[in-house]
């Protein structure tokens, strides 16, 4: 298997609210994408994946020794810093 992490910056012009025109500043959003070829997550489970101690099919996660805290911690850290986090997956495809 493999894990690929891509980090990029999405720049936007800052608009002066009073004059409705761009200012000579840029606002940036950091985009971090992670693609892996792991066991994957059932798409119907993803909405629950962000909850602490939540795991999918225990027969699969037991082999991975997961605690169910990783995504919950990531979500908290991202949101504390004003960001958002999303996941897409297919069971068996990572």
PyMOL commands that set and color helices and strands:
alter all, ss='L'
color gray80, all
select helices_A, chain A and resi 46-49+58-64+70-80
alter helices_A, ss='H'
color red, helices_A
select strands_A, chain A and resi 3-16+21-36
alter strands_A, ss='S'
color yellow, strands_A
deselect
rebuild
show_as cartoon
